[in-house]
Amino acid sequence: MKILLIYPEYENTFWNLKKVLRILGKKAAYPPLGLLTIAAMIPDSWEKKLIDMNCQALKNENIYWADYVLISSIIGQKQSTRDVVNKVYAAGKHIIAGGSLFTTGTEEFSDVDTLVLGESEEIMPALIKDMENNNLKKIYSMDKFPAIEKTPIPAWNLINLPYYNSVCIQLSRGCPYNCEFCDVVQLNGRVPRIKDADQIIAELDSVYKLSWRAGVFFVDDNFIGNKTILKEKILPAIIKWQKERNYPFTLSTQVSINLSDDAKLMEMMTEAGFATVFIGIETPEADGLKECGKYHNINRDLLESVKKIQNMGFEVNAGFILGFDSDRETVFQNQIDFIQKSGIVAAMVGLLNVSPKSRLHERLKKANRLIENKNMTNEDTSELSELNFIPKMKAATLIEGYQNVLNTIYSPRCYFARIKTFLREYKPRKVKPPKIRFYHIRGLASSLWFLGIKEKGRHYYWSLILWSLFKCPGLLPYAVGLPLGLLHFKTLAWAKQYNTYYRQS
């Protein structure tokens, strides 16, 4: 049996730093963890090929080679996925598709031969048997969430690891919170299911043995969803493993803001090698947080919480949303002010997007406020066509305010000011400097050339470099490296990306 696994191309989004990655000699930010995990569940006796379209072109000869074509996608790959489906059908091949795009958008992809809805650990044995018998069903799904202890180590041999900026590992699935706009609870459950320490160490070993010596992104919905197990079992094991190998990996993950309430947990995470966390802050407006059910962000000083985390040695990246019913026109400047004061350099601001599996979808459907873009007419305004719901605020005002937020925070003046604010708070754990690699040299040269010479606003760049030399010389690598992100983020403002952030797992 010959199996072709396809990972479609990402659109231009917060997570897809194509220009920066090219500068560093990389092709993509992360490998397709879900597809690599599925590949590991397929019998070793079958021939397998994986095409990550973010790294290589999908050729007709690849498709004609296969007996079956497997596709996995998330919402940020929607257009590319549709193109792939059409291309594979033109070749007359049977498609098996899974991932959150298909699980939440079943109706849009009803033409796909076989849909795998939800997680695959319990589904794959039956799917493989039916593939062998050429007797595949239209839909495969499970009523319960599988135990992820059954999840195999990803089939890293199917990709070229040096193509990627960071590899991915998953410790847990599920989140204890149920924010209205988020579909994680519906997709992965509210009680985090967590792998044991031996399983995680085996996965770290698997990439270490392949000579990987760079970033590892834990793609959990919320890495700190079960703090007790994390502190008692998982982190001690990772700390021990990293120390024994002189910290070969720099770790990052996604957490909730209440990380700031647990000094011990933060200490253990930094000791384990975690240096960056992504947090869903969404809005500094209390009414907006109450509206979307983000109760763990309420009744706290969000700025102070961010600074506590930065003080403990983390770079904080964060997501922000505009378009809540409670938003007033003052929200745009309030978002800008919060982002600037927080020193969150990589601030991902998006318009509210209604996921089909979210509680928000249910509420707006009952209120007859959902928009199906495929049903839009020429009489609809261009502003409203960029949304998939009818906002309480005038659509043109929302779009204009959103665009102003992006244009402001990704202007050189504001971007470099945030870097300074961050470096004033940042207190990284002291570690032995990493071995200098070629992409470090490329990054340095590119920073100096693009930001220091070629780009507009270069005086802000040199001001930052000089300020860092005198005020915090130990953090000079960050003053050189962080500006590279501007080469990507400014394209989001120019391209008018009208979508909120989406899950990477």
MIZA-164914 format. One record per atom (N, C-alpha, C): z, y negated, x; residue in three letters. Coordinates in steps of 0.2 Angstrom, whole numbers, plus 5000, padded with zeros to 4 digits. Atoms other than C-alpha are relative to their C-alpha. Layout:
BEGIN
ZYXALA/...
//
This chain:
BEGIN
500050065004MET/500050005000MET/500049945004MET/500150064997LYS/499549835006LYS/500349944996LYS/499750055004ILE/500649685001ILE/499949935004ILE/500150064997LEU/500249505004LEU/500549954996LEU/499450045002LEU/501749385002LEU/499749935001LEU/500250074999ILE/501249194999ILE/500549954998ILE/499550065002TYR/502349045000TYR/499649945000TYR/500550065001PRO/501348894993PRO/500349945004PRO/499950064996GLU/501348725001GLU/500549954996GLU/499650055003TYR/502648594998TYR/499749934999TYR/500350075001GLU/502248424990GLU/500449955005GLU/499650054996ASN/502848264999ASN/500649984997ASN/499450015003THR/504648264995THR/500549995006THR/499550014996PHE/506348225003PHE/500150065006PHE/499949944996TRP/506448405011TRP/499450015005TRP/500649984996ASN/504648405018ASN/499849955005ASN/500150054995LEU/504748305034LEU/499450025004LEU/500649984996LYS/502948345039LYS/499849965006LYS/500250044995LYS/502648195050LYS/500550015006LYS/499549994995VAL/504248215059VAL/500050075004VAL/500049944998LEU/504048395061LEU/499450015005LEU/500550004995ARG/502348375069ARG/500149975007ARG/499850044994ILE/503048255081ILE/500450055005ILE/499549954997LEU/504348395086LEU/499650065002LEU/500449944998GLY/502948525088GLY/500250054995GLY/499849955005LYS/503548615072LYS/499549994994LYS/500550005006LYS/502548655056LYS/500450004994LYS/499650005006ALA/503948675043ALA/500749995001ALA/499350015000ALA/505748635040ALA/500450065000ALA/499649945001TYR/506348805034TYR/499550064999TYR/500449955002PRO/505548975033PRO/500250024993PRO/499949985007PRO/505349055015PRO/500650065000PRO/499549955000LEU/507049145015LEU/500050054994LEU/500049965006GLY/506849214997GLY/499550055001GLY/500649954999LEU/505149295001LEU/500150055006LEU/499849954994LEU/505749365018LEU/500550054998LEU/499549955002THR/507249445009THR/499650054995THR/500449955004ILE/506049524996ILE/499650045004ILE/500449964995ALA/504949585010ALA/500450055003ALA/499649954997ALA/506449675017ALA/500250054995ALA/499949955005MET/506649765001MET/499450054998MET/500649965001ILE/504849835001ILE/500050055005ILE/500049944995PRO/504650005009PRO/499749995007PRO/500250014993ASP/504450005028ASP/499350035001ASP/500649964999SER/502950125026SER/499449964997SER/500550055003TRP/501949985016TRP/499849955006TRP/500250054996GLU/500949865026GLU/500149934996GLU/499850065002LYS/501549685024LYS/499849945004LYS/500250064997LYS/500849515028LYS/500349944996LYS/499750065004LEU/501649345024LEU/499649945002LEU/500450064999ILE/500649185023ILE/500549944997ILE/499750065002ASP/501749025023ASP/499549945001ASP/500550055000MET/500548895018MET/500249935003MET/499850064996ASN/501548755026ASN/499950015007ASN/500149994993CYS/501148835043CYS/499350035001CYS/500749974998GLN/499448925041GLN/499650004993GLN/500550005006ALA/497948925029ALA/500050074997ALA/500149945004LEU/497749055015LEU/499350015000LEU/500849995000LYS/496049135018LYS/499950054995LYS/500249955005ASN/495049235006ASN/500150075003ASN/499949934997GLU/495149385018GLU/500750025000GLU/499349985001ASN/497049385017ASN/500050034993ASN/500049985007ILE/496849404998ILE/499750064999ILE/500349945001TYR/495549534998TYR/500350065004TYR/499649954996TRP/496549635011TRP/500550044995TRP/499449985004ALA/497949654998ALA/499950054994ALA/500049965006ASP/498349784985ASP/500349964994ASP/499750045004TYR/499549664977TYR/500249945004TYR/499850064997VAL/499949484980VAL/500749974997VAL/499450025002LEU/501749424979LEU/500149925001LEU/499950074999ILE/502149234976ILE/500749984998ILE/499350035002SER/503849144977SER/499949925001SER/500150085000SER/503948954973SER/500649974997SER/499550055004ILE/505148814968ILE/499649944998ILE/500450055004ILE/504648664958ILE/499749955005ILE/500450044995GLY/504148564974GLY/499450035003GLY/500649974998GLN/502748684976GLN/499550014994GLN/500449995006LYS/502048674959LYS/499350005000LYS/500750014999GLN/500348604962GLN/499750065004GLN/500249964995SER/500048714977SER/500050074997SER/499949935003THR/500648874967THR/499450014995THR/500650005005ARG/499348834953ARG/499450025003ARG/500749994996ASP/497948824966ASP/500050075003ASP/500049934997VAL/498548994974VAL/499950054994VAL/500149955006VAL/498649084957VAL/499250004998VAL/500750005002ASN/496849024953ASN/499650035005ASN/500449974995LYS/496249074970LYS/500050085000LYS/499849935000VAL/497049244969VAL/499650044994VAL/500349985005TYR/496349274952TYR/499250015001TYR/500750004998ALA/494649234958ALA/499850065004ALA/500149944996ALA/494749374970ALA/500250074996ALA/499949945004GLY/495249494956GLY/500750045002GLY/499449974998LYS/497049534963LYS/500549994995LYS/499450005005HIS/498649574953HIS/500549965003HIS/499550054998ILE/499949434955ILE/500750024997ILE/499350005002ILE/501849464955ILE/500349945002ILE/499750064998ALA/502749304955ALA/500749994998ALA/499350015001GLY/504549254956GLY/500349945003GLY/499750064998GLY/505749114961GLY/500149954995GLY/499750045005SER/506548974952SER/499449964996SER/500550035004LEU/504848894947LEU/499750044994LEU/500249955006PHE/504349044937PHE/500550024995PHE/499449985004THR/506049084931THR/500149944995THR/499950065005THR/506248904923THR/499349984997THR/500750025003GLY/504348884919GLY/499650054998GLY/500449945002THR/503849044912THR/499449984996THR/500650025005GLU/502748964898GLU/499449975004GLU/500650034996GLU/501748864911GLU/499650055004GLU/500349954996PHE/501349024921PHE/499950064996PHE/500049945004SER/501149144906SER/499350045002SER/500649964999ASP/499449194913ASP/500150045006ASP/499849964994VAL/500249274929VAL/500150074997VAL/500049935002ASP/500049464928ASP/500750024999ASP/499349975000THR/501949504932THR/500449955002THR/499450054998LEU/503449384932LEU/500650045001LEU/499349984999VAL/505049424940VAL/500549954999VAL/499650055002LEU/506349324932LEU/500750015002LEU/499349994997GLY/508049294941GLY/500050035007GLY/499949974994GLU/508749374956GLU/499750085000GLU/500449944999SER/507849534963SER/500350065002SER/499749944997GLU/509149654970GLU/500050064996GLU/500049955004GLU/509249754955GLU/499450024997GLU/500750005003ILE/507449734950ILE/499550045004ILE/500549984996MET/506549784965MET/499950085000MET/500249935000PRO/506749974964PRO/499550024995PRO/500449995006ALA/505949984947ALA/499349975001ALA/500650044999LEU/504649854952LEU/499650045005LEU/500449964995ILE/504149964968ILE/499750064997ILE/500249935003LYS/504050124958LYS/499449984995LYS/500650015005ASP/502850044945ASP/499449975004ASP/500550014996MET/501849974959MET/499650065003MET/500349944998GLU/501650144966GLU/499650044995GLU/500349965006ASN/501150214949ASN/499449954997ASN/500550045003ASN/499950064946ASN/500249994992ASN/499850015007ASN/500950034930ASN/500549944999ASN/499550055000LEU/501749864931LEU/500049974993LEU/499850035007LYS/502549774916LYS/499849925001LYS/500150074999LYS/502249594912LYS/500649965002LYS/499450034998ILE/504049544914ILE/500650045003ILE/499449974997TYR/505549604925TYR/500649955000TYR/499450045000SER/507249534922SER/500650044999SER/499349975001MET/509149574922MET/500449964996MET/499650045004ASP/510449524910ASP/500749985004ASP/499550024996LYS/511749514924LYS/499849985007LYS/500150024993PHE/511949444941PHE/500150055005PHE/499949954996PRO/511749564955PRO/500649995006PRO/499650014994ALA/513049594969ALA/499649995006ALA/500450024994ILE/512349504984ILE/500250045006ILE/499949954994GLU/513149634996GLU/499450055001GLU/500649955000LYS/511549734992LYS/499449965004LYS/500650044997THR/510449595000THR/499950025007THR/500149984993PRO/509649655016PRO/499949945004PRO/500250054995ILE/509349555032ILE/499349984999ILE/500750025001PRO/507749455030PRO/499550035005PRO/500549974996ALA/506149525037ALA/499749945005ALA/500250054996TRP/506049395051TRP/499350015004TRP/500649984996ASN/504649495060ASN/499349984996ASN/500650015003LEU/503449435047LEU/499849925001LEU/500250084998ILE/503449245053ILE/500149995007ILE/499950024993ASN/503349155069ASN/500549955000ASN/499450055000LEU/505049075071LEU/499949945003LEU/500150074997PRO/504548935083PRO/499749954996PRO/500350045004TYR/503548865069TYR/500549954996TYR/499550045005TYR/505148805060TYR/500549965004TYR/499550044997ASN/506448675063ASN/500750035000ASN/499449975001SER/507848775056SER/499950074996SER/500049945004VAL/508148955050VAL/500549994994VAL/499650005006CYS/509048995033CYS/500450065000CYS/499649945001ILE/510449105029ILE/500449984993ILE/499650015006GLN/511349125012GLN/500750045000GLN/499349975000LEU/513249165011LEU/500150024993LEU/499849995007SER/513449144992SER/499549984995SER/500450035006ARG/512549114975ARG/500549984995ARG/499650035005GLY/513249014961GLY/500449945002GLY/499650064999CYS/514248854959CYS/500650004994CYS/499550015005PRO/515948824950PRO/499949944996PRO/500150065004TYR/515348664943TYR/499450014996TYR/500549995005ASN/514148644928ASN/499749934998ASN/500350075001CYS/513248474930CYS/499550014995CYS/500450005005GLU/512248434915GLU/499250015002GLU/500750004998PHE/510548404924PHE/499850065005PHE/500149954995CYS/510748554936CYS/499950074996CYS/500249935003ASP/510048734932ASP/500450065004ASP/499749954995VAL/511148824946VAL/500450054996VAL/499649965003VAL/512348894934VAL/499650054995VAL/500449965004GLN/511048964922GLN/499650055005GLN/500449964996LEU/510049034937LEU/500450055004LEU/499649974995ASN/511449094948ASN/500850024998ASN/499449995002GLY/513049094938GLY/500549955002GLY/499550044999ARG/514648994938ARG/500650025005ARG/499549974996VAL/515749114948VAL/499650025007VAL/500349984994PRO/515149114966PRO/500050075003PRO/500049934997ARG/514649284973ARG/499949995007ARG/500050014993ILE/514949294991ILE/499950065004ILE/500049944996LYS/514449415005LYS/500650005004LYS/499449994995ASP/515749485017ASP/499849985007ASP/500050034994ALA/516049425034ALA/499550045005ALA/500549964996ASP/515149575042ASP/499349994999ASP/500750015002GLN/513549545032GLN/499849945003GLN/500350064997ILE/513449365038ILE/500050005007ILE/500049994993ILE/513849405056ILE/499350045002ILE/500649964999ALA/512449535055ALA/499449964999ALA/500650045001GLU/511249405049GLU/499949955005GLU/500050044995LEU/511749285062LEU/499750035007LEU/500349954994ASP/511449425075ASP/499350015000ASP/500749995001SER/509749455068SER/499549955003SER/500450054998VAL/509049285072VAL/500249985008VAL/499850014993TYR/510049275088TYR/499750045005TYR/500449954996LYS/509249435095LYS/499349985001LYS/500750034999LEU/507549345092LEU/500049945004LEU/500050054996SER/508049215104SER/500049934997SER/499950075003TRP/508349075091TRP/500649975003TRP/499450044997ARG/509448935098ARG/499949934997ARG/500150075003ALA/509348795086ALA/500450004993ALA/499650015006GLY/509848755068GLY/500050064995GLY/499949945006VAL/510448875054VAL/500349964994VAL/499950035006PHE/510448805037PHE/500350054995PHE/499749965006PHE/511648895024PHE/499849974994PHE/500450035006VAL/510648875008VAL/500450014994VAL/499649995006ASP/512148904996ASP/499949944995ASP/500050055005ASP/512148814980ASP/500649955001ASP/499450044998ASN/513948754985ASN/500450055005ASN/499749964995PHE/514548825002PHE/500850014999PHE/499350005000ILE/516348784998ILE/500250024993ILE/499849985007GLY/516348864980GLY/500650055000GLY/499449954999ASN/517648994986ASN/500449985006ASN/499750024994LYS/518748904998LYS/500550055003LYS/499549954997THR/520049045000THR/499650055004THR/500349954996ILE/518849175006ILE/499649975006ILE/500350044995LEU/517949045016LEU/500549995006LEU/499550024994LYS/519548995026LYS/500350075003LYS/499749944997GLU/520249175027GLU/499650055003GLU/500449954997LYS/518749275031LYS/499449985003LYS/500750024998ILE/517049195033ILE/500049955006ILE/500050054995LEU/517449045044LEU/500350035007LEU/499849974994PRO/518549135056PRO/499550055004PRO/500549964997ALA/517249265059ALA/499449965003ALA/500650044997ILE/515849135062ILE/500349965006ILE/499750044994ILE/517049035074ILE/500050055006ILE/500049954995LYS/517349195084LYS/499350015003LYS/500649984998TRP/515549235084TRP/499649945004TRP/500350054996GLN/514949065090GLN/500449985007GLN/499650014994LYS/516349045103LYS/499750055005LYS/500249954995GLU/515849215111GLU/499349995003GLU/500750014997ARG/514049155113ARG/499949935002ARG/500050074997ASN/514448975118ASN/499649964995ASN/500350045005TYR/513848905101TYR/499249995000TYR/500850005000PRO/511948945100PRO/499749964994PRO/500350035006PHE/511748875083PHE/500449944997PHE/499750065003THR/512048705075THR/499950014992THR/500049985007LEU/512548735056LEU/499949944996LEU/500050055006SER/512148635040SER/500150044994SER/499949965007THR/512448675022THR/500149944995THR/499950045006GLN/512648605004GLN/500750014998GLN/499350005002VAL/514448554998VAL/500149954994VAL/499850055005SER/515348464984SER/500449955004SER/499650064997ILE/516248294988ILE/500750025001ILE/499349995000ASN/517948374986ASN/500150045007ASN/499949984993LEU/517648445004LEU/500549955003LEU/499650064997SER/518448275009SER/500850014998SER/499349995001ASP/520148335001ASP/500350055004ASP/499749944997ASP/520348485012ASP/499949995008ASP/500150014993ALA/520648435030ALA/499950065004ALA/500049934996LYS/520948615036LYS/499350034999LYS/500649985001LEU/519348665029LEU/499449975004LEU/500550044996MET/518348525037MET/500150025007MET/499849994993GLU/519248565054GLU/499650075001GLU/500249934999MET/518748755052MET/499250005000MET/500750015001MET/516948705047MET/499749975007MET/500350034994THR/516648595062THR/500150045006THR/499949954994GLU/517448725074GLU/499550064999GLU/500549955000ALA/516248845067ALA/499349985002ALA/500650034998GLY/514848725072GLY/499649974994GLY/500350045006PHE/514448645055PHE/499949925002PHE/500150074998ALA/513748465059ALA/499749964995ALA/500350045006THR/512848415043THR/500150034994THR/499949985007VAL/513248425025VAL/499649964995VAL/500450035005PHE/512148385010PHE/500550004993PHE/499650015005ILE/513148314995ILE/499749974994ILE/500350035006GLY/512648274977GLY/500549954998GLY/499650065003ILE/513448104974ILE/499749984994ILE/500450025006GLU/512148054961GLU/500049934998GLU/499950075002THR/512847884956THR/500749985002THR/499450024999PRO/514247774960PRO/500349974993PRO/499750025007GLU/514447734941GLU/500450054997GLU/499649955003ALA/515847824933ALA/499750024993ALA/500349985007ASP/514947824916ASP/499550055001ASP/500649954998GLY/513447914924GLY/500350065002GLY/499649944998LEU/514648044932LEU/500350044994LEU/499749975006LYS/515548074916LYS/499450034995LYS/500649985004GLU/513848084906GLU/499750075003GLU/500349944997CYS/513148224918CYS/500550055001CYS/499549954999GLY/514848314919GLY/500150015007GLY/499849994993LYS/515048284938LYS/500749975000LYS/499350025000TYR/516948274935TYR/500350005007TYR/499650004993HIS/517448314953HIS/499849945004HIS/500250064997ASN/516548154958ASN/500449944997ASN/499750055004ILE/517648054946ILE/500749995003ILE/499350014999ASN/519347974949ASN/500250015008ASN/500050004993ARG/519047964968ARG/499649945002ARG/500450054996ASP/518447824980ASP/499550045004ASP/500649964997LEU/516747904984LEU/499949975007LEU/500150034993LEU/516547784999LEU/500550035005LEU/499549984996GLU/518147835006GLU/499950085001GLU/500149924999SER/517748025003SER/499550015005SER/500549994996VAL/516148005012VAL/500249995007VAL/499850024993LYS/516947915027LYS/500550055003LYS/499549944998LYS/518348055028LYS/499650065003LYS/500449944998ILE/516948185030ILE/499749985006ILE/500350034994GLN/516048075043GLN/500550005006GLN/499550004995ASN/517648055052ASN/500250065003ASN/499849944998MET/517948235053MET/499450045004MET/500649974995GLY/516248265063GLY/499450024996GLY/500649985004PHE/514948285049PHE/499549944999PHE/500550055003GLU/513348185046GLU/499950024993GLU/500149995007VAL/513248165027VAL/499349984998VAL/500650025004ASN/511548175018ASN/500250014993ASN/499850005007ALA/511648145000ALA/499449994995ALA/500550015006GLY/510648154983GLY/500349954995GLY/499850055005PHE/510648004971PHE/499550014994PHE/500449995006ILE/509948004953ILE/500049934996ILE/500050065005LEU/509347854942LEU/499650034994LEU/500349985006GLY/508947874924GLY/500550034995GLY/499549985004PHE/510547924916PHE/500049954994PHE/500050045006ASP/510747864898ASP/500549945001ASP/499550064999SER/512247754903SER/499849955005SER/500350054995ASP/511247664917ASP/499849944997ASP/500250065001ARG/511147484916ARG/499649975005ARG/500550034994GLU/509947364926GLU/500449995006GLU/499650014994THR/511447334938THR/500050065004THR/499949944996VAL/511347514943VAL/499650015007VAL/500450004995PHE/509947484955PHE/500349975006PHE/499750034994GLN/510847364966GLN/500650035002GLN/499449964998ASN/512447464965ASN/499850065004ASN/500249954995GLN/511547614972GLN/499849985007GLN/500150034993ILE/510847514986ILE/500649985004ILE/499450034996ASP/512547434990ASP/500450075002ASP/499749954998PHE/513347604990PHE/499750045006PHE/500449964994ILE/512047695001ILE/500149965006ILE/500050044994GLN/512147545013GLN/500750015003GLN/499350004998LYS/514047545014LYS/500250075002LYS/499749934999SER/514247735015SER/499750025007SER/500349974994GLY/513147755031GLY/499650064999GLY/500349945001ILE/512247895023ILE/499249995001ILE/500650024997VAL/510647885033VAL/499450034996VAL/500549965004ALA/509648025024ALA/500250004992ALA/499850005007ALA/509947965006ALA/499450014995ALA/500549985004MET/508848054994MET/500149974992MET/500050035007VAL/508547954978VAL/499550024996VAL/500549985005GLY/507648024963GLY/500149984993GLY/500050015007LEU/507247994945LEU/500350074997LEU/499749955004LEU/508248104933LEU/499450054998LEU/500549955002ASN/507148264930ASN/500450064996ASN/499749955004VAL/507548384916VAL/499750075001VAL/500149934999SER/507548564921SER/500050044993SER/500049975006PRO/507048684907PRO/500650054999PRO/499449955001LYS/508648794910LYS/500649965000LYS/499450044999SER/509848644911SER/500349994993SER/499750035006ARG/511148584898ARG/499749944998ARG/500350065001LEU/510248424899LEU/499450014995LEU/500649985004HIS/508648504892HIS/500250024993HIS/499849985007GLU/509548574877GLU/500249944996GLU/499850065003ARG/510348404873ARG/499449964998ARG/500550055001LEU/508748304875LEU/499550034995LEU/500449975005LYS/507748434865LYS/500249994993LYS/499850015007LYS/508848424850LYS/499949924998LYS/500150075002ALA/508648234851ALA/499349985000ALA/500850015000ASN/506748254852ASN/499849945005ASN/500150054994ARG/506748154869ARG/499650045006ARG/500449974994LEU/505748284880LEU/499349984999LEU/500750014999ILE/504048244886ILE/499650065003ILE/500449954997GLU/502748374889GLU/499449965003GLU/500550044997ASN/501548294902ASN/499350024998ASN/500749985002LYS/500148404896LYS/499849984994LYS/500150035007ASN/500248324879ASN/499949935000ASN/500150085000MET/500148144885MET/499349984998MET/500750035002THR/498748044878THR/499949945004THR/500150064996ASN/497847894886ASN/500349944997ASN/499650065003GLU/498847784875GLU/500749995003GLU/499350004997ASP/500447834884ASP/500049955006ASP/499950044994THR/501047714898THR/500050045006THR/500049964993SER/500847764916SER/500750015002SER/499349994998GLU/502747734918GLU/500350064996GLU/499749955004LEU/503247854904LEU/499750075002LEU/500349944998SER/501947984911SER/500350035006SER/499749984994GLU/502947994927GLU/500750034998GLU/499349975002LEU/504548064917LEU/499850064996LEU/500149955004ASN/504748214908ASN/500650004994ASN/499550025006PHE/506048134895PHE/499949934999PHE/500050075002ILE/506147974886ILE/500749975002ILE/499350034998PRO/507547864894PRO/500249954995PRO/499850065004LYS/508647744886LYS/499849945002LYS/500350064997MET/508147614898MET/499350004999MET/500750015000LYS/506447544896LYS/499750035006LYS/500349964995ALA/505347664906ALA/499749955006ALA/500350054994ALA/504447514916ALA/500649975004ALA/499450034997THR/506147444920THR/500350055005THR/499749944996LEU/506747614927LEU/499650015006LEU/500449994995ILE/505247644937ILE/500049945005ILE/500050054996GLU/505247474944GLU/500649995004GLU/499450004997GLY/507047474948GLY/500150065006GLY/500049954996TYR/506847644956TYR/499649995006TYR/500450014994GLN/505447594967GLN/500349955005GLN/499750054996ASN/506447444973ASN/500650035004ASN/499549974996VAL/507847554978VAL/499750035006VAL/500449964994LEU/506647664989LEU/499849955005LEU/500250054995ASN/505847504996ASN/500549975004ASN/499550034996THR/507447435001THR/500450045005THR/499649964995ILE/508447575008ILE/499650035006ILE/500449984995TYR/506947635018TYR/499649955003TYR/500250064996SER/506547465025SER/500350015007SER/499750004993PRO/506847455044PRO/500749975000PRO/499350045000ARG/508247325041ARG/500550044998ARG/499549965004CYS/509247435029CYS/500150075004CYS/500049934997TYR/508847605038TYR/500450005006TYR/499650014994PHE/509447545055PHE/500749984999PHE/499350035001ALA/510947455048ALA/500450064998ALA/499649945002ARG/511447625040ARG/500250045005ARG/499849964994ILE/511347715056ILE/500649975004ILE/499450044997LYS/512547585064LYS/500650024996LYS/499449995004THR/513747605049THR/500250085001THR/499949934999PHE/513647795051PHE/500450015007PHE/499849994993LEU/513947795070LEU/500749975001LEU/499450034999ARG/515447685068ARG/500650054997ARG/499649965003GLU/516247815057GLU/500050075003GLU/500149934998TYR/515647975065TYR/500450025006TYR/499649974995LYS/516748075076LYS/499950075001LYS/500249935000PRO/515848235081PRO/500550045005PRO/499649954996ARG/516748385088ARG/499750005007ARG/500250004994LYS/516648385107LYS/499850075002LYS/500349944998VAL/515448525113VAL/499649995006VAL/500550004994LYS/514448575128LYS/499349984998LYS/500650025002PRO/512848485127PRO/499550065000PRO/500449945001PRO/511448605121PRO/499549995006PRO/500549994995LYS/510148665133LYS/499449954998LYS/500550045002ILE/508748535134ILE/499350044999ILE/500649975002ARG/507148605126ARG/499449954999ARG/500650045000PHE/505348545125PHE/500049954994PHE/500050045006TYR/505548485107TYR/500549945001TYR/499550054999HIS/507048375113HIS/499649945004HIS/500450054996ILE/505848285126ILE/499549974995ILE/500550035005ARG/504548265112ARG/500349954996ARG/499750045004GLY/505748195101GLY/500249935003GLY/499950064996LEU/506348065114LEU/499449965001LEU/500650044999ALA/504648015118ALA/499749974994ALA/500350025007SER/504048005100SER/500549944997SER/499550065002SER/505647895096SER/499849945003SER/500150064996LEU/505247775110LEU/499349974998LEU/500750025001TRP/503347765106TRP/500049974993TRP/500150025007PHE/503347765087PHE/500549944997PHE/499550055003LEU/504947665083LEU/500149945004LEU/499850064995GLY/505147565099GLY/499449965002GLY/500650044998ILE/503347515101ILE/499549994995ILE/500650015004LYS/502047555088LYS/500249984993LYS/499850025007GLU/503047535071GLU/500249934999GLU/499750075001LYS/503447365063LYS/500750014999LYS/499350005001GLY/505247325063GLY/500350035007GLY/499749974994ARG/505447385081ARG/500649965003ARG/499450044997HIS/506647245085HIS/500750034997HIS/499449975002TYR/507847335074TYR/500250075004TYR/499949944996TYR/507647495084TYR/500349985006TYR/499850014993TRP/507947415101TRP/500749974999TRP/499350025001SER/509447325093SER/500550054999SER/499649945001LEU/510147495088LEU/500250035007LEU/499949974994ILE/509847565105ILE/500549965005ILE/499550044996LEU/510747425114LEU/500750004998LEU/499350005003TRP/512147415102TRP/500350075002TRP/499749944999SER/512447605104SER/500250015008SER/499949994993LEU/512347595123LEU/500749965002LEU/499450044999PHE/513747465123PHE/500650024996PHE/499549995004LYS/514747515108LYS/500250085000LYS/499849935000CYS/514647705108CYS/499550045004CYS/500549974996PRO/513647775122PRO/499950075000PRO/500049935001GLY/514147955119GLY/499650024994GLY/500449985006LEU/513147945102LEU/499349975001LEU/500750034999LEU/511547875110LEU/499550054998LEU/500549955003PRO/510648045106PRO/499949994993PRO/500150015007TYR/510948005088TYR/499649944998TYR/500450065000ALA/510347825090ALA/499350015001ALA/500749994998VAL/508747895097VAL/499750054994VAL/500349955004GLY/508548045085GLY/500049984993GLY/500050025007LEU/509047975068LEU/499449964998LEU/500550055003PRO/507747835067PRO/499350044999PRO/500649965002LEU/506347975067LEU/499950014993LEU/500049985007GLY/506848015049GLY/499649944996GLY/500350065004LEU/506147835044LEU/499250025000LEU/500849995001LEU/504347895048LEU/499850044994LEU/500149965006HIS/504548025034HIS/500249964994HIS/499750025006PHE/505647935022PHE/499649944997PHE/500350065002LYS/504647775021LYS/499450024996LYS/500649975003THR/503147885015THR/500250014992THR/499749985007LEU/504247934999LEU/499949934996LEU/500050075003ALA/504347744995ALA/499349984998ALA/500750025001TRP/502447714997TRP/499750054995TRP/500449955004ALA/501947874988ALA/500250004993ALA/499750005007LYS/503047844973LYS/500150074998LYS/499849945002GLN/503848014972GLN/500550004994GLN/499550015006TYR/504548024954TYR/500350064998TYR/499649945002ASN/505648174955ASN/500650005004ASN/499349994997THR/507448214959THR/500050065005THR/500049954995TYR/507948334972TYR/500050074997TYR/500049935002TYR/507748524970TYR/500350055005TYR/499749954996ARG/508548674976ARG/499550035005ARG/500449974995GLN/507948754992GLN/500050075001GLN/499849935000SER/508648924990SER/499550044996SER/
//
